[in-house]
Amino acid sequence: DASGGGAGGAVPEPTVGPPDEVAALNLWAVEWLPLRDMQKLDKPREKGELVFAVCTNPKCETKYVLKTFFKCGGCGAKYCSVECQRDDWKAHTGEFHCDATLSRELGRELKRREWRRMAPAWPYLKLLMCTLAKMTPYEGYLWYGMAYLREKDWALYAKMVPKDRDEKRQRSKEGGDTFAWSCFTPCVVNRNRAENLFAKKELARAPRVLFEIKTIEAYRLCQYVEPPEGVAPSSPGAGGGEGDKDEVLLPPGSTFRVMTSTQTGTLLHLVLEQLPQPYSAAAEDESA
């Protein structure tokens, strides 16, 4: 039965509904880390050594002697306690730019493949992936920009052989170089929004890459995401705004084939085709 419903008719498509699934999507899209991991500073090596430090929280003006201070895991700002960091968090994020989101932090760990450090997040990632599996995948063209690349990283993409110039495998379905991204990748439907990343003057001659991706598995979270309390829908970091409706999420491990490659100065434009994930093929076999 082509519909997959068998004799009993078509099976209704699973939908995201339980509160924990909706919460998982909201947490990924809009949640700011409440605090960066605090790290203890080294204690004095000698008993006679005096250590003076001032807490970064302006409301805490007391000097401490021989007291163990903590430093912010993001920027190193010193605090005498977690409570002082929490009290100073609003000003701290603006001055020291410690405003990383949960999604950005997990993305970094996935890219670095720091599996042990990610152990506390496995239950959440499992819930997130199971929730995405219930959603209808987005199929179409997406855009993604990379800037501030090191020259050697840019060169890796520049040296990739596209399918239209792969003389050895041009007639084969396997023609063209392939690669994968290990972390979640937020793309956009609008090309202009992706190119806005290159609008800064200092990037005019910097190595940068614009990806045009034909997707078969990506997910739009905007229909399930609500802006956090006190934040306008159009604000950065808010969910449900007009900009967020343009955002589509590629799952980790997404694999691509390079179809065409065009270079204009230091701007590289790659047209990619997303390849089926191994688990997608396994799911089709089970349903057959």
C-alpha positions, 0 to 999 in steps of 0.5 A, spaced: 500 500 500 503 506 497 499 510 503 503 506 508 496 505 511 495 497 509 488 495 509 485 499 515 487 506 511 492 511 511 496 512 518 495 519 521 501 523 521 504 523 528 504 530 531 508 534 536 503 535 542 506 533 549 508 538 553 515 535 554 516 535 546 514 542 545 518 544 551 524 541 548 523 545 541 522 552 545 528 550 549 532 549 543 530 555 540 530 561 545 533 558 552 539 562 554 543 559 559 542 562 566 549 561 568 556 559 565 559 554 568 563 557 574 570 554 575 574 555 582 580 559 581 587 556 584 588 557 592 594 561 594 600 556 594 604 559 600 600 560 607 603 567 607 601 569 600 595 574 600 590 574 595 586 580 594 580 580 589 574 584 588 567 581 586 565 583 579 558 584 581 558 592 583 553 590 589 558 586 592 564 591 594 568 587 599 575 585 598 576 578 600 583 575 603 585 568 602 578 567 599 576 562 594 573 566 588 570 563 582 571 565 574 565 565 569 567 559 564 565 564 558 570 570 560 573 569 566 570 574 570 571 573 577 565 572 582 565 571 590 559 566 589 554 563 584 549 568 587 553 574 585 554 572 578 546 570 578 545 577 581 550 581 576 547 576 570 544 581 566 549 586 566 554 581 565 552 578 559 552 585 556 559 587 558 562 581 557 558 578 551 556 571 555 550 570 552 551 563 549 544 559 548 543 552 549 543 550 542 550 554 541 553 550 546 551 544 544 553 545 537 560 547 539 560 540 543 558 536 537 563 539 533 568 538 538 566 531 539 566 532 546 562 526 548 563 525 555 562 533 557 555 532 553 553 526 557 548 530 562 545 533 555 544 526 552 536 525 555 535 532 552 538 531 545 534 524 545 527 527 546 529 533 541 531 528 536 524 524 537 520 530 537 523 532 530 522 525 528 514 527 529 515 533 524 514 533 517 521 534 514 522 541 510 524 539 503 526 545 498 532 550 498 535 553 504 541 558 505 547 558 510 553 563 510 560 562 513 564 568 515 570 569 519 573 562 516 581 561 517 584 560 510 585 553 511 578 551 512 576 555 506 581 552 502 578 545 504 571 547 501 574 551 495 578 544 493 572 540 493 570 537 486 563 539 484 559 534 480 558 538 474 566 538 474 567 531 476 570 528 470 571 521 473 564 520 476 560 525 472 555 520 469 555 516 476 550 518 481 556 518 486 559 524 482 562 530 486 565 530 493 561 529 499 562 532 506 558 532 513 556 537 518 556 534 525 552 539 529 545 542 528 545 547 523 540 553 522 539 555 515 534 560 512 529 560 506 531 567 504 538 568 501 538 576 502 538 574 510 544 569 509 548 574 505 547 579 511 552 576 514 557 578 509 555 586 510 560 588 514 566 592 511 571 587 514 569 581 511 569 584 504 576 581 502 575 575 508 574 568 506 567 566 506 562 561 503 555 561 501 551 555 501 545 553 497 542 547 499 537 542 496 534 539 502 530 533 504 530 533 511 530 539 515 525 542 520 521 548 522 520 550 529 517 556 529 510 553 529 511 550 536 516 556 539 513 562 543 517 568 545 520 568 552 516 572 557 518 579 557 521 579 550 518 582 543 517 577 538 522 581 533 527 581 538 534 577 537 533 570 541 525 570 541 521 565 538 515 566 533 518 572 530 518 574 523 525 572 522 524 565 526 519 563 521 525 564 515 529 559 520 530 551 518 534 546 522 538 541 519 539 535 524 546 533 526 550 528 521 547 531 515 551 529 509 551 533 502 554 532 495 557 538 492 553 540 485 556 546 483 562 551 485 563 558 483 568 563 486 568 570 486 574 573 489 574 570 496 566 569 496 565 561 494 558 559 492 557 552 493 550 548 491 549 542 495 544 536 495 543 533 502 543 526 502 539 521 505 541 519 512 542 512 514 537 512 519 532 514 514 533 508 509 533 503 515 526 506 517 524 505 510 526 498 510 522 497 516 515 500 514 516 496 507 
